[in-house]
Structure formats: structure tokens, C-alpha cells
Amino acid sequence: MISIIVPVLNEEKTIKENLENLIKLNGDKEIIVVDGGSTDKTVNIAKEYAIVINSPKGRARQMNTGAKMAKGEILWFIHSDSKLDENSIVEIEKTIEKGYIGGCFKLYFYDLHTRFMKYVANSSNGRARYLKLIFGDQGIFMRKDIFEKLNGYKDMELMEDWEFSCRIHKLGKMKVLDKKIGTSARRFKKGGQLRTLLLMHKIKILYILGTPTDKLAKIYKQVR
């Protein structure tokens, strides 16, 4: 069984469609929504479709909390605005059976179809495939025993997926699947496509230079 873990915080606008999509996926699964203290209707909506648990705020903390509750042998972390292919679980199982310890999906933006956003998606997929750096919106999945061996995500305000990618590749091969995962371009719509991309690149550079992630999180909020 695959445990699908969805960290949320005030996502009443996206969570219903997301969970309806998850329920329709082919394969054996459990859906765990981990709420970080929502003040809107997120929890009430999620309870109609999934197991809902509470956690201290923070995506890394929420994903780790969900993983501890998970009963599946495979963990799959997705965002609340993700759109998934109905055979995604089948592809994940095939990948694990072939000896990979985990992987992710090819990213695309489903609500903004400009050439610029196609470039952003393609560059993200290239980064995952060639630099082995996988971000959360690409739907990271892995064997639960590997996740536990790594002690999960590091408790940090931002860039937990980057840091995790650097560690997980030391334990085995990760695969970028040809199946696609959709994500919303809402931040790019709100902040401007070029400005938002440049701001995200700035965050990555500052992270590499050793800037504390709590400071990076404050910068990131500018594109939320």
C-alpha cells in the first residue's frame, strides 16, 4: 500500500479537488492530510475524504508527522494543489519493484500555459533528472524504510526538499517518471512570472551561501 501524505495550511480553495483526484487513483492507498493549524474550512473539508491529523506548523514537520502515522510501505508526498494521473500509483509501484528507492514526476503548470512557464517546468525537470535535486511540487515518493533510515526531513523552515534530496541519493537510485504531475502557477500569477522566478533563484543562491532558512522563509513569503 502507498501512503499519500498531504501537508496543508489554509487550503480550502484547493483541497477538495485535490482529494477527489486522489480518491480516483488506481491502486491500494491511504490518504493522510496533515494540517498545520488551518483557520479556514480546510480540516472540515478534508475529513470527508481522508485521515486528518494535526501537526506543528511547517511543511517538514507536517510531512514527518504524516510519515509516522503512515501504514504503507511506500510514502508519497504531494502538495494540496497537485493534479495527478490516474495511474500514478501503478507507476510508483513499478518503479520500486525495479529496484529504485524512490523518485518523482515530471512537472507541468496546469493553470498558466505560457512559454515562460513551460521553460520553468522543463528546467525543474532537468534539475531533478541531472542534478538530482527534487522539489516537493514534483511529488516525491520513496520506500518508507529508506525515509526512516534518513530520519525523515530535517526540521527547517524552507528548502527541506533540497536538503533531503542531497541525502537520499546516497542510499540508492531515484527515478524521474515520465508520468506528469500538475501544480498551480498561482505564485507566478500573483508576483509576476519573471519576478517570481528570479526571487526563487535568489533563495536557492542564498541557501547555497549558508543563509539561515528562517530568513529564506521570509523572502519566500513575498511570492505566496
Secondary structure as the mmCIF struct_conf table of DSSP 4:
data_model
#
loop_
_struct_conf.conf_type_id
_struct_conf.id
_struct_conf.beg_label_comp_id
_struct_conf.beg_label_asym_id
_struct_conf.beg_label_seq_id
_struct_conf.end_label_comp_id
_struct_conf.end_label_asym_id
_struct_conf.end_label_seq_id
STRN STRN1 ILE A 2 VAL A 8
BEND BEND1 LEU A 9 ASN A 10
TURN_TY1_P TURN_TY1_P1 GLU A 12 THR A 14
HELX_RH_AL_P HELX_RH_AL_P1 ILE A 15 ILE A 23
TURN_TY1_P TURN_TY1_P2 LYS A 24 LYS A 24
BEND BEND2 LEU A 25 ASP A 28
STRN STRN2 LYS A 29 ASP A 35
BEND BEND3 GLY A 36 GLY A 36
BEND BEND4 ASP A 40 LYS A 41
HELX_RH_AL_P HELX_RH_AL_P2 THR A 42 ALA A 46
TURN_TY1_P TURN_TY1_P3 LYS A 47 TYR A 49
BEND BEND5 ALA A 50 ALA A 50
STRN STRN3 ILE A 51 ASN A 54
BEND BEND6 LYS A 57 GLY A 58
HELX_RH_AL_P HELX_RH_AL_P3 ARG A 59 MET A 69
BEND BEND7 GLY A 72 GLU A 73
STRN STRN4 ILE A 74 PHE A 77
TURN_TY1_P TURN_TY1_P4 SER A 80 ASP A 81
STRN STRN5 LYS A 83 LEU A 84
TURN_TY1_P TURN_TY1_P5 GLU A 86 ASN A 87
HELX_RH_AL_P HELX_RH_AL_P4 SER A 88 GLU A 97
TURN_TY1_P TURN_TY1_P6 LYS A 98 GLY A 99
STRN STRN6 GLY A 102 PHE A 109
BEND BEND8 TYR A 110 ASP A 111
HELX_RH_AL_P HELX_RH_AL_P5 ARG A 115 TYR A 130
BEND BEND9 LEU A 131 LEU A 131
HELX_RH_3T_P HELX_RH_3T_P1 GLY A 136 GLN A 138
STRN STRN7 PHE A 141 ARG A 143
HELX_RH_AL_P HELX_RH_AL_P6 LYS A 144 LYS A 149
TURN_TY1_P TURN_TY1_P7 LEU A 150 ASN A 151
BEND BEND10 GLY A 152 TYR A 153
BEND BEND11 GLU A 157 LEU A 158
HELX_RH_AL_P HELX_RH_AL_P7 GLU A 160 ILE A 168
TURN_TY1_P TURN_TY1_P8 HIS A 169 LYS A 170
BEND BEND12 LEU A 171 GLY A 172
STRN STRN8 MET A 174 THR A 183
HELX_RH_AL_P HELX_RH_AL_P8 ARG A 186 GLY A 191
HELX_RH_AL_P HELX_RH_AL_P9 GLN A 193 ILE A 208
TURN_TY1_P TURN_TY1_P9 LEU A 209 GLY A 210
HELX_RH_AL_P HELX_RH_AL_P10 THR A 213 TYR A 220
HELX_RH_3T_P HELX_RH_3T_P2 LYS A 221 VAL A 223
#
